[in-house]
């Protein structure tokens, strides 16, 4: 009996190490997961992202915004989100906003739990997102503007094939504080 348990654990560990990552569009069932990521995060973690908890909308406003965006046709979306999965388990999301349909959009991405970070899957997930963004939104260029003092997203963008355009100081979004950012671009 102990050998069977040991064998079962070895199989589970082997499957966990064999990262099978996929990307799919946000669905109604995912909205609470994205909301949990933002509204369960502590202030220190949000600061590493360049975000300010005081600037977050209410959870109700946030979920309502996501529900509205799910219903909008692609040309009318102000935000478009994808869910990241590892072995069929939702582990993060990527979204673009603002969007200028047919031209460009700004990508954001988040792995929700620390256990999935630093596993070498972020670059692959970003690359899997690009066909959704370029095809469904008719983009010519995709930008990302992460907090310059957060090395992880900047390293992922470089590995994913983005080109660093510049570093400057700005307030990059409605929930962020004034900060240095690195502007990355990839074009088709």
C-alpha positions as CSV (number, residue, x, y, z in Angstrom):
1,X,0.0,0.0,0.0
2,X,2.8,2.4,0.8
3,X,4.4,1.7,-2.6
4,X,1.2,2.6,-4.3
5,X,1.0,6.0,-2.5
6,X,4.6,6.7,-3.3
7,X,4.0,5.9,-7.0
8,X,0.9,8.1,-7.0
9,X,2.9,11.0,-5.5
10,X,5.6,10.5,-8.1
11,X,3.1,10.6,-10.9
12,X,1.5,13.8,-9.5
13,X,4.9,15.5,-9.1
14,X,5.9,14.5,-12.7
15,X,2.6,16.0,-14.0
16,X,3.1,19.2,-12.0
17,X,6.6,19.6,-13.5
18,X,5.3,19.0,-17.0
19,X,3.7,22.4,-17.4
20,X,1.0,22.2,-20.0
21,X,0.0,25.9,-20.4
22,X,-3.0,27.2,-22.3
23,X,-4.7,30.5,-22.9
24,X,-8.4,31.1,-23.4
25,X,-10.8,34.0,-23.4
26,X,-12.2,35.2,-20.1
27,X,-15.6,33.6,-19.3
28,X,-18.3,34.6,-16.7
29,X,-17.0,31.8,-14.4
30,X,-13.6,33.5,-14.2
31,X,-14.6,36.9,-13.2
32,X,-14.5,36.1,-9.4
33,X,-10.9,34.7,-9.9
34,X,-9.6,37.9,-11.5
35,X,-11.4,40.0,-8.8
36,X,-10.0,37.8,-6.0
37,X,-6.5,38.4,-7.4
38,X,-6.9,42.2,-7.1
39,X,-9.1,42.5,-4.0
40,X,-7.2,39.9,-1.9
41,X,-3.8,41.3,-2.6
42,X,-2.1,43.2,0.2
43,X,-0.8,46.8,-0.2
44,X,2.9,45.7,-0.3
45,X,2.3,43.3,-3.2
46,X,0.2,45.9,-5.1
47,X,3.1,48.3,-4.8
48,X,5.5,45.8,-6.5
49,X,3.1,46.0,-9.4
50,X,3.0,49.8,-9.4
51,X,-0.6,49.7,-8.2
52,X,-2.3,51.7,-5.5
53,X,-5.1,49.9,-3.5
54,X,-6.8,53.3,-2.9
55,X,-7.3,53.7,-6.6
56,X,-9.0,50.3,-7.1
57,X,-12.7,50.6,-8.0
58,X,-15.0,48.7,-5.7
59,X,-15.2,45.0,-6.3
60,X,-18.8,45.4,-7.6
61,X,-17.7,48.1,-10.1
62,X,-14.8,45.9,-11.2
63,X,-16.8,42.8,-11.7
64,X,-19.6,44.8,-13.5
65,X,-16.9,46.3,-15.9
66,X,-15.7,42.7,-16.7
67,X,-19.2,41.5,-17.3
68,X,-19.9,44.4,-19.7
69,X,-16.7,43.8,-21.6
70,X,-17.6,40.1,-22.0
71,X,-20.8,41.1,-23.9
72,X,-19.1,43.7,-26.2
73,X,-18.1,42.9,-29.8
74,X,-14.4,43.0,-30.3
75,X,-14.4,46.4,-32.1
76,X,-16.2,48.0,-29.1
77,X,-14.2,46.5,-26.2
78,X,-12.4,48.9,-23.9
79,X,-10.7,45.9,-22.2
80,X,-10.2,42.3,-23.4
81,X,-9.0,39.5,-21.0
82,X,-7.6,36.1,-21.3
83,X,-7.2,33.4,-18.7
84,X,-3.9,31.5,-18.2
85,X,-4.1,27.9,-17.3
86,X,-1.5,25.3,-16.2
87,X,-2.6,21.7,-16.6
88,X,-6.2,22.9,-16.9
89,X,-6.1,25.1,-13.7
90,X,-6.6,28.8,-14.0
91,X,-3.4,30.5,-12.7
92,X,-3.5,34.0,-14.0
93,X,-4.7,36.4,-16.6
94,X,-3.6,38.8,-19.3
95,X,-5.6,41.7,-20.5
96,X,-5.3,44.6,-22.9
97,X,-6.4,48.1,-22.2
98,X,-6.6,50.7,-23.5
99,X,-7.4,49.3,-27.0
100,X,-7.4,51.2,-30.3
101,X,-9.1,48.6,-32.4
102,X,-7.2,47.8,-35.6
103,X,-4.1,49.6,-34.4
104,X,-2.6,48.9,-31.0
105,X,-3.3,48.0,-27.3
106,X,-1.5,47.9,-24.0
107,X,-1.0,44.4,-22.5
108,X,-1.0,43.6,-18.8
109,X,-0.3,40.1,-17.3
110,X,-0.5,38.5,-13.9
111,X,0.2,35.1,-12.4
112,X,-2.0,34.9,-9.4
113,X,-0.2,32.6,-7.0
114,X,3.5,32.6,-6.1
115,X,3.7,28.8,-6.6
116,X,3.3,29.3,-10.3
117,X,5.8,32.1,-10.6
118,X,9.5,31.6,-11.6
119,X,8.6,28.3,-13.2
120,X,9.5,29.3,-16.8
121,X,5.9,29.4,-18.1
122,X,5.3,33.2,-18.2
123,X,7.1,33.7,-21.6
124,X,5.1,30.9,-23.2
125,X,1.9,32.3,-21.8
126,X,2.6,35.7,-23.2
127,X,3.4,34.2,-26.6
128,X,0.1,32.3,-26.5
129,X,-1.8,35.5,-25.9
130,X,-0.5,37.3,-28.9
131,X,-2.6,35.5,-31.6
132,X,-5.8,36.4,-29.6
133,X,-4.8,40.0,-29.4
134,X,-3.5,40.5,-32.9
135,X,-6.3,38.5,-34.6
136,X,-9.4,39.4,-32.5
137,X,-8.6,43.0,-32.1
138,X,-6.9,43.5,-35.5
139,X,-3.8,44.9,-33.9
140,X,-0.7,46.0,-35.7
141,X,1.3,46.7,-32.5
142,X,1.1,45.4,-29.0
143,X,2.7,47.4,-26.1
144,X,3.3,46.7,-22.5
145,X,4.4,49.2,-19.9
146,X,5.4,47.5,-16.7
147,X,6.8,49.1,-13.6
148,X,10.5,49.5,-14.2
149,X,11.4,48.5,-10.7
150,X,9.6,45.1,-11.1
151,X,12.2,43.0,-13.0
152,X,10.0,39.9,-13.7
153,X,7.6,41.3,-16.3
154,X,10.4,43.2,-18.0
155,X,12.4,40.0,-18.4
156,X,9.4,38.1,-19.6
157,X,8.7,40.7,-22.3
158,X,12.2,40.6,-23.6
159,X,12.2,36.7,-23.7
160,X,8.8,36.8,-25.5
161,X,10.3,38.9,-28.3
162,X,9.3,42.4,-27.4
163,X,11.6,45.3,-28.1
164,X,12.4,47.9,-25.4
165,X,11.5,51.4,-26.7
166,X,12.3,53.6,-23.7
167,X,12.1,54.0,-20.0
168,X,10.3,57.1,-18.6
169,X,8.2,58.3,-15.7
170,X,4.4,58.4,-15.9
171,X,1.1,57.3,-14.3
172,X,0.4,54.3,-16.6
173,X,-3.1,53.5,-15.6
174,X,-6.1,54.4,-13.5
175,X,-5.0,52.3,-10.5
176,X,-1.3,53.1,-10.6
177,X,0.9,55.8,-9.0
178,X,3.5,57.9,-10.7
179,X,6.4,55.6,-11.5
180,X,9.2,54.7,-13.8
181,X,8.1,52.3,-16.6
182,X,9.7,50.5,-19.4
183,X,7.7,50.7,-22.7
184,X,7.9,47.5,-24.8
185,X,6.6,46.8,-28.3
186,X,6.0,43.9,-30.6
187,X,4.5,44.4,-34.1
188,X,3.3,42.2,-36.9
